[in-house]
Amino acid sequence: MIAKEYWKVWKFSTTGIVVLALLALSGLFLVENLKLRKEQPYYRKKLAAAKLAYRAFESLKPELLRIRKYESKELDPAGSGLIGEFLTPVTSNSGSLSAKQTSINPNFAAIFISYFEKVELKEGDTIAVAISGSFPAANICLFSAIETMKLKPIIISSSSASQYGANLPNMLWLDMESFLIEKGVFKSKTRYASLGGIQDLAVGISEEGKRLLKQGINRNNVSFLEAPVFKDSIQLRMDTYFKEANDKPIKLFVNIGGGTTIFGTSIGKQVFKNGILTEIPEDIDVPDSVIKEFLTREIKVLNIIQIESLARKYGLPISPKSTPKPGEGKIFVQEEFNPMLAGVVIYLIFLGLFGITHRVWGRFQLNHLLPETIRKRV
């Protein structure tokens, strides 16, 4: 009876295995560190929008710092002038300082471009826009994307602002917007403005604060939008958007911030998340709101809230110490593995494995050096 051999002593070259291991480690190092920088879709359009936003920041900065008359590195480390005060007569509610600092980045304009392209907006398309003074830097980035893509916005603004936003009575968001139009940076302009704040009626703001907000609306030649009671504010806004659209289809509704009429109640803020919204959740009783009205009419919504979360998603810094330059962030360029290099490394590893397992590693050169009589014995 012949015994079967179930295992064999390892006969492969130790030197070959060590060399192959070093080859594999070297290949891994090269693949990890020699990545390709790949431009993301719509790179040129994104960069153009970011450059326009940066130009707007730089145009506004001297005027903002002149009005404020002092520079606070603690509140505004980038020295942009776009960070407001903790509390003023026109401050609507609380706000996150970190979120306001993070928004001062012209590359947010590229994020808007990305979203606009995702919903397939074309030059000349009409969009409805809702903004407030809470995030003036984000407003600037939105305007930059709108102008870059040559869209036609119908803009309704809330004149008040949360903490650290555009809450200086003599430099509201509407004033910033008018300044940028006068300087030739933008053409887009707010058509209507409400007081904003709680119930869109500036509830909680003093009578002096309301007077200052109305003055700001008047001096910027913007039509005042006011409903007698909150429940009428939603319908008033919707009627205004479609009247101004003049029978042209509204292709997208864009919202920045947490306006009361936009979300309805605090439940609305939990239901309607960041980014593109296409439908109303069926399992939740969603409160009446502007977002709900647009979605009911099958009009997509771009909802911009949670600025810091958005920044992390697209590789933008949180609370930068200086204003980032246009073109920074993975919204523009991402590193990817080089498939050709990875293929070469894998090929060499398999070649080495073949050499070891077929007992030719280390013998190929020897066979060529030995005389033919000896070579046959090897």
VOBAMAR-664163 format. One line per field, with one value per residue (C-alpha): residue number from 1; residue in one letter; x, z, y. Coordinates in Angstrom, 1 decimal, padded with zeros to 4 digits. Each point is the difference from the previous one (the first is absolute). Layout:
num <- c(NUM	...)
residuo <- c(A	...)
xx <- c(X	...)
zz <- c(Z	...)
yy <- c(Y	...)
***
This chain:
num <- c(1	2	3	4	5	6	7	8	9	10	11	12	13	14	15	16	17	18	19	20	21	22	23	24	25	26	27	28	29	30	31	32	33	34	35	36	37	38	39	40	41	42	43	44	45	46	47	48	49	50	51	52	53	54	55	56	57	58	59	60	61	62	63	64	65	66	67	68	69	70	71	72	73	74	75	76	77	78	79	80	81	82	83	84	85	86	87	88	89	90	91	92	93	94	95	96	97	98	99	100	101	102	103	104	105	106	107	108	109	110	111	112	113	114	115	116	117	118	119	120	121	122	123	124	125	126	127	128	129	130	131	132	133	134	135	136	137	138	139	140	141	142	143	144	145	146	147	148	149	150	151	152	153	154	155	156	157	158	159	160	161	162	163	164	165	166	167	168	169	170	171	172	173	174	175	176	177	178	179	180	181	182	183	184	185	186	187	188	189	190	191	192	193	194	195	196	197	198	199	200	201	202	203	204	205	206	207	208	209	210	211	212	213	214	215	216	217	218	219	220	221	222	223	224	225	226	227	228	229	230	231	232	233	234	235	236	237	238	239	240	241	242	243	244	245	246	247	248	249	250	251	252	253	254	255	256	257	258	259	260	261	262	263	264	265	266	267	268	269	270	271	272	273	274	275	276	277	278	279	280	281	282	283	284	285	286	287	288	289	290	291	292	293	294	295	296	297	298	299	300	301	302	303	304	305	306	307	308	309	310	311	312	313	314	315	316	317	318	319	320	321	322	323	324	325	326	327	328	329	330	331	332	333	334	335	336	337	338	339	340	341	342	343	344	345	346	347	348	349	350	351	352	353	354	355	356	357	358	359	360	361	362	363	364	365	366	367	368	369	370	371	372	373	374	375	376	377	378)
residuo <- c(M	I	A	K	E	Y	W	K	V	W	K	F	S	T	T	G	I	V	V	L	A	L	L	A	L	S	G	L	F	L	V	E	N	L	K	L	R	K	E	Q	P	Y	Y	R	K	K	L	A	A	A	K	L	A	Y	R	A	F	E	S	L	K	P	E	L	L	R	I	R	K	Y	E	S	K	E	L	D	P	A	G	S	G	L	I	G	E	F	L	T	P	V	T	S	N	S	G	S	L	S	A	K	Q	T	S	I	N	P	N	F	A	A	I	F	I	S	Y	F	E	K	V	E	L	K	E	G	D	T	I	A	V	A	I	S	G	S	F	P	A	A	N	I	C	L	F	S	A	I	E	T	M	K	L	K	P	I	I	I	S	S	S	S	A	S	Q	Y	G	A	N	L	P	N	M	L	W	L	D	M	E	S	F	L	I	E	K	G	V	F	K	S	K	T	R	Y	A	S	L	G	G	I	Q	D	L	A	V	G	I	S	E	E	G	K	R	L	L	K	Q	G	I	N	R	N	N	V	S	F	L	E	A	P	V	F	K	D	S	I	Q	L	R	M	D	T	Y	F	K	E	A	N	D	K	P	I	K	L	F	V	N	I	G	G	G	T	T	I	F	G	T	S	I	G	K	Q	V	F	K	N	G	I	L	T	E	I	P	E	D	I	D	V	P	D	S	V	I	K	E	F	L	T	R	E	I	K	V	L	N	I	I	Q	I	E	S	L	A	R	K	Y	G	L	P	I	S	P	K	S	T	P	K	P	G	E	G	K	I	F	V	Q	E	E	F	N	P	M	L	A	G	V	V	I	Y	L	I	F	L	G	L	F	G	I	T	H	R	V	W	G	R	F	Q	L	N	H	L	L	P	E	T	I	R	K	R	V)
xx <- c(000.0	001.4	-000.3	-001.5	001.9	-002.3	002.6	003.4	002.9	000.2	002.5	-000.3	002.8	000.1	001.9	-002.6	-002.8	001.8	000.6	-003.7	-001.2	002.2	-001.3	-003.6	000.6	001.8	-002.8	-002.6	002.0	000.1	-003.7	-001.0	002.3	000.0	-003.7	-001.4	-001.7	-003.2	-002.0	-003.7	-002.9	-000.7	003.4	000.3	-003.5	000.5	003.3	-001.6	-002.7	002.5	002.1	-003.1	-000.9	003.6	-000.2	-003.2	001.6	002.9	-002.2	-002.1	002.8	001.2	-003.6	-001.0	003.2	-000.6	-003.5	000.9	003.0	001.8	001.4	-000.7	002.4	-002.0	-003.3	001.3	003.5	000.0	-000.5	-002.8	-002.4	-002.8	-000.4	-002.6	-000.6	-001.3	-003.0	-001.4	-003.5	-000.6	001.2	-002.7	001.2	003.0	002.7	003.1	003.2	001.9	-002.5	000.2	003.8	000.0	-002.3	002.6	001.4	-000.4	000.2	-003.5	-001.0	001.4	-002.3	-003.0	001.2	000.2	-003.6	-001.2	001.5	-001.4	-003.5	000.9	-000.6	000.8	000.8	-003.1	-001.9	-002.2	000.6	-001.6	002.3	-000.5	002.9	000.5	002.7	001.2	002.5	001.2	003.1	-002.2	-002.3	002.9	001.1	-003.6	-000.1	003.4	-001.3	-003.2	001.9	002.6	-002.8	-002.0	-003.2	-003.0	-000.7	-003.1	001.5	-002.0	002.2	-000.6	001.6	000.9	002.8	001.0	003.0	003.3	-001.8	-000.7	-001.5	001.5	-003.0	001.9	001.4	-002.7	000.2	-002.1	002.7	002.8	-001.9	-000.6	003.7	001.1	-002.4	001.3	003.6	-001.0	000.6	-003.6	-003.1	-002.4	-002.1	-002.6	-003.5	-001.9	001.0	-001.8	001.0	001.0	000.6	-002.6	-003.2	001.6	-001.4	003.1	-001.7	002.3	001.8	-000.7	-002.1	003.3	001.5	-003.0	000.2	003.7	-000.8	-002.8	002.5	002.4	-002.6	-001.0	003.5	000.9	-003.2	-001.4	-003.7	-001.2	-001.6	-002.2	-003.0	-002.3	000.3	002.6	-002.3	-000.4	003.8	000.5	-002.7	001.1	003.5	-001.2	-002.3	002.9	002.4	-002.5	-001.1	003.6	000.7	-002.5	-001.3	003.6	000.6	002.0	002.6	001.3	-000.6	003.2	000.0	002.8	-000.5	-002.9	-002.7	-003.3	-002.3	002.5	-000.3	-003.2	001.0	003.0	-001.3	000.5	003.6	000.4	-001.8	001.5	003.8	003.0	000.3	-002.5	-003.5	-002.4	-003.0	-001.8	000.4	-003.2	000.3	000.2	-002.6	002.0	-001.1	-001.0	003.0	001.5	002.1	-003.0	-001.9	002.8	000.3	-003.7	000.2	002.8	002.6	003.4	001.5	003.6	000.1	003.2	000.3	002.6	002.9	002.7	-001.3	-000.1	003.6	001.2	-001.7	001.8	003.4	-000.3	001.6	-002.0	000.5	003.0	002.5	000.2	-002.3	000.7	001.1	-002.3	000.6	000.7	-001.9	-001.0	-002.9	002.6	002.6	000.2	002.9	-000.6	002.1	002.1	-001.5	003.0	002.5	-002.2	-000.1	003.8	000.5	-002.5	001.6	003.4	-001.3	-001.6	003.1	002.0	-002.4	000.3	003.7	000.1	-002.7	001.6	003.5	001.6	000.6	003.7	000.8	-000.7	003.3	001.9	-001.3	001.3	003.4	000.8	001.5	-002.6	001.2	-000.5	-003.2	-001.9	000.7	-001.4)
zz <- c(000.0	-001.1	002.7	-001.2	000.6	001.6	000.7	-001.1	001.6	-001.1	-002.8	-001.4	000.1	003.2	-001.8	-002.7	002.6	001.8	-003.4	-001.0	003.4	-000.4	-003.6	001.3	002.8	-002.4	-002.5	002.7	001.0	-003.6	-000.6	003.2	-000.6	-003.7	-000.5	-002.9	000.5	-002.0	-000.8	001.0	-002.4	-000.9	001.3	-002.1	000.9	003.7	000.0	-001.8	002.6	002.9	-001.5	-000.3	003.7	001.0	-001.9	001.8	003.4	-000.8	-001.3	003.1	002.5	000.2	000.3	002.7	002.0	-000.4	001.3	002.9	000.9	001.8	-000.8	002.2	-000.6	002.4	-001.8	-003.5	-000.3	-003.8	000.3	-002.5	001.6	-000.7	003.7	001.8	003.6	002.8	000.5	-001.7	-000.3	-003.3	001.2	-000.5	002.0	001.1	-002.4	-000.2	-000.2	-001.3	-002.8	-001.0	000.0	-002.1	-002.6	-000.9	-002.7	-003.7	-000.9	001.3	-003.4	-001.7	002.2	-001.3	-003.6	000.7	001.3	-002.9	-002.5	001.9	-000.6	-003.6	000.1	-003.2	-000.9	000.3	002.3	002.7	003.6	003.3	002.8	003.7	002.0	003.2	001.5	002.2	-002.5	-002.2	-001.2	-001.1	-001.8	-001.9	-001.0	-001.2	-002.0	-001.5	-001.2	-001.4	-002.0	-001.2	-001.4	-001.2	001.8	000.7	003.7	001.8	003.4	003.2	002.9	003.7	001.2	003.5	001.0	002.7	002.3	-001.8	-003.4	-001.9	003.1	000.0	-000.4	-002.6	-001.9	-000.4	-002.7	-002.3	000.4	-000.8	-003.1	-001.2	000.5	-002.1	-002.7	000.0	-000.3	-003.0	001.7	-000.2	-001.9	002.0	002.5	002.6	-001.2	003.2	003.7	003.2	003.6	000.5	003.4	002.0	-002.0	-002.7	001.9	002.1	003.2	002.9	-001.7	001.5	-001.7	-000.6	-001.6	-002.3	-001.0	-000.9	-002.1	-001.9	-000.6	-001.5	-002.3	-001.2	-000.5	-002.2	-002.2	000.9	000.2	003.5	000.4	003.0	000.9	002.8	001.7	-000.3	-001.7	-002.9	-000.5	-001.7	-002.6	-000.5	-000.8	-002.4	-001.8	-000.3	-001.5	-002.6	-000.9	-000.5	-002.1	-002.5	-001.2	-000.4	001.8	003.2	-000.3	003.6	003.4	001.9	003.8	002.2	003.8	002.2	-000.8	001.8	-003.0	-002.0	002.5	001.8	003.5	001.6	-001.3	-003.5	000.8	001.0	-003.0	-002.8	000.0	-001.7	-003.8	-002.8	001.0	-002.4	002.0	003.3	002.4	000.1	003.5	001.7	000.4	-001.5	001.1	-002.6	-001.4	-003.1	-000.5	000.3	-002.5	-002.7	000.5	-000.3	-003.4	-000.9	000.0	001.4	003.0	000.8	003.8	001.4	003.8	002.3	-001.6	001.9	-001.1	-003.6	000.3	001.3	-002.8	-002.6	001.7	001.0	003.3	003.1	001.4	-002.2	001.3	-003.3	-003.0	-002.2	-003.6	-002.9	-001.1	003.4	001.1	-001.5	-001.7	-002.6	000.0	001.6	000.4	-001.6	-000.2	-003.2	-001.6	-002.3	002.8	002.1	-003.0	-000.4	003.7	-000.1	-003.1	001.6	003.1	-002.0	-002.1	003.2	001.4	-003.2	000.2	003.6	-000.4	-003.2	001.6	-002.6	002.3	000.4	-002.4	-003.3	-000.1	001.4	-002.8	-002.6	001.6	000.4	-002.8	-001.9	001.5	003.5	-000.8	-000.7	003.4	001.8)
yy <- c(000.0	003.4	002.7	003.4	003.2	002.5	002.7	001.0	001.8	003.7	000.0	003.5	002.5	002.1	002.7	000.1	000.3	002.9	001.8	-000.5	001.4	003.1	000.4	-000.2	002.5	002.4	-000.3	000.7	003.1	001.2	-000.6	001.9	002.9	000.5	000.7	001.9	003.4	-000.2	003.1	-000.4	000.6	003.6	001.1	003.2	001.1	-000.7	001.9	003.0	000.1	-000.2	002.8	002.2	-000.7	000.8	003.3	000.8	-000.7	002.2	002.8	000.0	-000.3	003.6	001.4	-002.5	000.6	003.8	-000.2	-002.3	002.2	-002.8	-003.4	-003.0	-003.0	-002.1	000.4	000.5	-001.8	000.4	003.8	-000.1	002.4	-002.4	-001.1	002.2	000.6	-002.2	002.2	003.1	001.5	-001.9	-003.5	-002.5	-003.1	-002.0	-001.1	-002.1	002.0	-003.0	-000.5	003.7	-000.2	-003.1	001.5	002.7	-002.1	000.9	-003.7	-000.5	001.6	-003.2	-002.1	002.0	-000.6	-003.8	000.0	002.1	-002.4	-003.0	001.3	000.9	003.7	001.8	003.6	002.2	-002.3	001.6	-000.9	001.1	001.1	000.5	001.5	002.1	002.1	-002.9	-001.3	002.9	-001.9	-003.0	002.5	001.3	-003.4	-000.8	003.3	-000.9	-003.4	001.6	002.6	-002.6	-002.2	003.0	-001.1	002.3	000.1	001.3	001.0	000.6	000.9	000.3	003.2	-001.0	-002.3	-002.5	000.5	000.8	000.4	003.3	001.6	003.4	002.5	002.1	-003.0	-002.7	-002.6	002.2	002.7	-002.5	-001.1	003.5	000.9	-003.0	001.0	003.5	-001.3	-002.1	-003.3	-001.3	000.7	-002.2	002.0	-000.8	000.9	-000.3	-000.1	-000.8	000.8	-003.6	-001.5	-001.9	-000.5	002.2	003.0	000.7	-001.2	000.7	002.9	003.4	002.6	002.0	-003.1	-000.4	003.6	-000.4	-003.1	001.9	002.9	-002.5	-001.4	003.5	001.3	-002.9	000.4	-003.4	-000.7	-000.8	-003.4	-000.3	-002.2	001.0	-003.4	-002.8	-002.6	002.4	000.5	-003.3	000.6	003.6	-001.2	-002.6	002.4	002.5	-002.6	-001.1	003.5	001.1	-003.2	001.4	-003.4	-001.3	-003.3	000.2	-002.7	000.0	001.6	000.9	000.7	001.1	-000.2	-000.8	002.5	-000.6	000.2	-002.3	-002.9	000.7	-001.2	-001.6	-003.4	001.3	000.6	-003.6	-001.4	002.1	-000.8	001.6	-000.3	-000.8	-000.9	-001.6	-001.2	000.3	-002.9	-002.1	-001.3	003.5	002.7	002.8	003.5	002.6	001.8	001.5	-003.1	-002.3	002.2	-000.2	-003.8	-000.4	001.7	-002.4	002.7	-001.1	001.8	000.8	000.3	001.5	-000.4	-001.5	001.9	-001.9	-003.4	001.2	001.3	-003.4	-001.9	002.0	000.3	003.7	001.2	000.8	003.5	000.8	002.5	001.8	000.1	-003.0	000.6	-001.1	-003.6	-001.6	-003.1	-003.3	001.6	001.0	-002.7	-003.5	-002.4	-003.4	-003.1	-000.4	-003.1	-000.4	000.1	-002.4	-002.4	000.0	-000.7	-002.9	-001.4	000.0	-001.7	-002.7	-000.4	-000.4	-002.6	-001.9	000.1	-001.3	-002.7	-001.4	-000.1	002.3	002.9	000.4	-002.8	001.8	001.9	-003.0	-002.3	002.5	000.3	-003.8	-002.1	-002.1	-003.3	001.3	001.9	-003.1	-001.4	003.1)
***
